[in-house]
Amino acid sequence: MALGPARALGVLSLLAMVGLQVASGLAARPERFTGLIVALLAASAVAFAAGAWGTRRALAAFGAAVLTGYAAEVVGVLTGFPFGEYAYSDVLWPQVGGVPVVVAMAWGGMGLAAYAVAATLFGGWARVCAGAAALTAWDLFLDPQMVRLGLWTWAADDGFYRGIPLSNFAGWLLVSALVMLVVGRVAGDAAPGRGLLAVYTVMAVMETIAFAAVFDPTDPLVAAAGGITMGAFAAPAWRRSWQR
């Protein structure tokens, strides 16, 4: 069956993102690729959401997730709540209120993908909880990678997971739950579609490979922690989607 324009854009954006992730893993300064990778992630997620929900609803859901994530980051930078004490470097730009714009876009893109995973499996409050956990699972990759690239720093580097404090993951669960609520409010009962499942799965696979075999030095612990946790959401979501 032929792809519609939105889904075709989603596939092209996702493939371009994969290509850039490969290039960044081989580059001397991989942080230079971060902004464009996030932009392609967001474009792919919005395109797939548009194919499933319609363009207006997809843009509204993405915008709501972006604003929720951005507000949480601004509060976090200013007060240390809910993630803990941290600060962004000047590598990612532009920044508004001390928060890089691409960080807010990442909340939106992966927020839609994690919502789709949860919505494929559950309804109601179980969907909110599963989506929050699925999005937080991504941070098992994200924080170690971004800290090693110098994109942000923690006030204390003695956290239990690669120097990252437990408060960070508690904060992610809280903010991710809010993201699930606002996305669900916009998406309603519309089916999430398999495109967003692909976005979530591709991120899980690429990050696992990167930490296991590409980054110098490699980090098998992060590869296993992130890969197993994200896989625990992606695998049953795919199984359920094919059963429908």
C-alpha positions as CSV (number, residue, x, y, z in Angstrom):
1,M,0.0,0.0,0.0
2,A,1.4,3.4,-1.0
3,L,2.4,5.8,1.7
4,G,0.5,9.1,2.2
5,P,2.5,12.3,2.0
6,A,2.8,12.6,5.8
7,R,3.9,9.1,6.4
8,A,6.4,9.4,3.5
9,L,7.9,12.5,5.1
10,G,8.1,10.6,8.4
11,V,10.0,7.8,6.7
12,L,12.4,10.2,5.0
13,S,13.0,12.2,8.1
14,L,13.6,9.0,10.2
15,L,16.1,7.7,7.6
16,A,17.9,11.0,7.5
17,M,18.1,11.0,11.3
18,V,19.6,7.5,11.3
19,G,22.2,8.6,8.8
20,L,23.1,11.6,10.9
21,Q,23.4,9.5,14.0
22,V,25.8,7.2,12.2
23,A,27.8,10.2,11.0
24,S,27.9,11.8,14.5
25,G,29.2,8.5,16.0
26,L,32.1,8.6,13.6
27,A,32.8,12.4,13.9
28,A,35.5,14.0,16.0
29,R,32.9,16.5,17.4
30,P,29.5,14.6,17.5
31,E,27.8,17.4,19.5
32,R,27.7,19.5,16.2
33,F,25.1,17.0,14.9
34,T,22.8,17.2,17.9
35,G,20.5,20.0,16.8
36,L,19.8,18.6,13.4
37,I,19.3,15.1,14.7
38,V,16.7,16.4,17.2
39,A,15.0,18.5,14.4
40,L,14.7,15.4,12.2
41,L,13.4,13.4,15.2
42,A,10.7,16.0,15.7
43,A,9.9,16.2,12.0
44,S,9.5,12.4,11.8
45,A,7.3,12.2,14.9
46,V,5.0,15.0,13.8
47,A,4.7,13.6,10.3
48,F,3.8,10.1,11.5
49,A,1.4,11.7,14.0
50,A,-0.2,13.7,11.2
51,G,-0.6,10.6,9.2
52,A,-2.5,8.9,12.1
53,W,-4.3,11.8,13.7
54,G,-4.4,14.6,11.1
55,T,-2.1,17.6,10.8
56,R,-3.9,19.9,13.2
57,R,-4.1,17.4,15.9
58,A,-0.5,16.3,15.4
59,L,0.9,19.8,15.6
60,A,-1.2,20.6,18.6
61,A,0.0,17.5,20.4
62,F,3.6,18.2,19.6
63,G,3.3,21.9,20.6
64,A,1.7,20.9,23.9
65,A,4.5,18.4,24.7
66,V,7.2,20.9,23.7
67,L,5.7,23.6,26.0
68,T,5.3,21.2,28.9
69,G,8.9,20.0,28.5
70,Y,10.2,23.5,28.1
71,A,8.4,24.8,31.2
72,A,9.8,22.0,33.3
73,E,13.3,22.7,32.0
74,V,13.1,26.4,32.8
75,V,11.8,25.6,36.3
76,G,14.5,23.0,36.6
77,V,17.4,25.3,35.6
78,L,16.2,28.1,37.9
79,T,15.2,26.0,41.0
80,G,16.7,22.5,40.7
81,F,13.1,21.0,40.8
82,P,12.2,18.4,39.7
83,F,15.4,17.0,38.2
84,G,18.1,18.2,40.6
85,E,20.8,20.9,40.2
86,Y,22.0,21.2,36.6
87,A,23.0,23.7,34.0
88,Y,23.2,23.8,30.2
89,S,26.5,24.7,28.5
90,D,26.5,27.1,25.6
91,V,27.0,24.3,23.0
92,L,23.3,24.0,22.1
93,W,21.8,27.1,20.8
94,P,19.6,29.1,20.5
95,Q,18.6,29.2,24.1
96,V,15.5,30.8,25.7
97,G,15.6,31.3,29.5
98,G,18.7,29.2,29.7
99,V,17.1,26.2,28.0
100,P,18.2,25.2,24.4
101,V,15.3,25.1,22.0
102,V,16.3,21.7,20.7
103,V,15.8,20.3,24.2
104,A,12.1,21.3,24.2
105,M,11.8,19.8,20.7
106,A,13.2,16.5,22.0
107,W,10.5,16.4,24.6
108,G,8.0,16.9,21.9
109,G,9.3,14.3,19.4
110,M,10.0,11.5,21.8
111,G,6.9,12.5,23.9
112,L,4.8,11.6,20.9
113,A,6.7,8.4,20.3
114,A,6.4,7.3,23.9
115,Y,2.7,8.2,23.9
116,A,2.2,6.0,20.9
117,V,3.9,3.0,22.6
118,A,1.7,3.4,25.7
119,A,-1.5,4.1,23.7
120,T,-0.9,0.9,21.7
121,L,-0.9,-1.1,25.0
122,F,-3.1,0.7,27.5
123,G,-5.9,3.2,28.0
124,G,-6.7,5.6,30.8
125,W,-4.3,6.1,33.7
126,A,-2.3,3.0,32.7
127,R,-1.5,4.7,29.5
128,V,-0.2,7.8,31.3
129,C,2.0,5.7,33.6
130,A,3.3,3.5,30.9
131,G,4.1,6.5,28.6
132,A,5.9,8.3,31.4
133,A,8.0,5.2,32.1
134,A,8.7,4.7,28.3
135,L,9.9,8.3,27.9
136,T,12.0,8.1,31.1
137,A,13.6,4.9,29.7
138,W,15.0,7.0,26.9
139,D,16.8,9.2,29.4
140,L,18.9,6.1,30.5
141,F,20.6,6.8,27.1
142,L,20.1,10.5,26.8
143,D,21.7,11.8,30.0
144,P,24.9,9.8,29.9
145,Q,25.4,10.7,26.3
146,M,24.7,14.4,26.6
147,V,26.9,14.7,29.8
148,R,29.8,13.1,28.1
149,L,29.4,15.6,25.2
150,G,29.4,18.5,27.6
151,L,25.9,19.7,26.7
152,W,24.9,20.0,30.3
153,T,26.4,19.3,33.7
154,W,25.2,18.3,37.1
155,A,26.1,20.3,40.2
156,A,27.3,17.0,41.8
157,D,28.8,14.2,39.7
158,D,28.4,11.4,42.2
159,G,24.9,10.2,41.1
160,F,24.2,6.5,41.2
161,Y,23.9,6.1,37.4
162,R,27.0,7.4,35.6
163,G,27.1,10.5,37.8
164,I,23.4,11.3,37.3
165,P,21.3,11.7,40.4
166,L,18.2,9.6,41.2
167,S,16.2,12.9,41.4
168,N,16.7,13.3,37.6
169,F,14.8,10.1,36.9
170,A,12.1,11.0,39.4
171,G,11.7,14.3,37.7
172,W,11.5,12.7,34.3
173,L,8.7,10.4,35.5
174,L,6.8,13.4,36.7
175,V,7.3,15.6,33.7
176,S,6.8,12.7,31.3
177,A,3.4,11.9,33.0
178,L,2.4,15.6,32.3
179,V,3.5,15.2,28.7
180,M,1.4,12.0,28.4
181,L,-1.6,13.9,29.8
182,V,-1.4,16.8,27.4
183,V,-0.7,14.7,24.4
184,G,-3.6,12.4,25.3
185,R,-5.9,15.3,25.7
186,V,-5.2,16.4,22.2
187,A,-5.0,13.0,20.5
188,G,-8.1,11.6,22.2
189,D,-9.0,8.1,21.2
190,A,-7.3,8.2,17.8
191,A,-5.1,5.2,17.0
192,P,-1.4,6.1,17.3
193,G,-0.1,4.3,14.2
194,R,3.0,2.3,13.7
195,G,5.1,5.2,12.5
196,L,5.6,6.6,16.0
197,L,6.4,3.1,17.2
198,A,9.1,3.0,14.6
199,V,10.6,6.3,15.9
200,Y,10.7,4.9,19.5
201,T,12.2,1.6,18.3
202,V,14.8,3.2,16.0
203,M,16.0,5.4,18.9
204,A,16.3,2.4,21.2
205,V,18.3,0.4,18.6
206,M,20.6,3.2,17.5
207,E,21.5,4.2,21.1
208,T,22.1,0.6,22.1
209,I,24.5,0.1,19.2
210,A,26.2,3.4,19.9
211,F,26.9,2.7,23.5
212,A,27.8,-0.9,22.9
213,A,30.1,-0.6,19.9
214,V,30.6,3.0,18.6
215,F,31.3,5.5,21.3
216,D,34.8,5.8,22.6
217,P,34.9,4.6,25.2
218,T,32.0,2.2,24.9
219,D,29.6,1.8,27.8
220,P,28.0,-1.7,28.0
221,L,26.1,-0.8,31.2
222,V,24.3,2.1,29.6
223,A,23.7,0.0,26.4
224,A,22.1,-2.8,28.4
225,A,20.1,-0.5,30.8
226,G,18.7,1.6,28.0
227,G,18.3,-1.1,25.5
228,I,16.5,-3.6,27.8
229,T,14.2,-0.9,29.3
230,M,13.2,0.7,26.0
231,G,12.9,-2.7,24.4
232,A,10.5,-3.8,27.2
233,F,8.1,-1.2,26.0
234,A,8.7,-1.4,22.2
235,A,8.4,-5.2,21.8
236,P,5.0,-5.6,23.4
237,A,3.7,-2.5,21.6
238,W,4.7,-4.0,18.2
239,R,3.2,-7.3,19.1
240,R,-0.1,-5.6,20.1
241,S,-0.1,-3.4,16.9
242,W,0.1,-6.5,14.7
243,Q,-2.7,-8.3,16.5
244,R,-5.1,-5.5,15.8
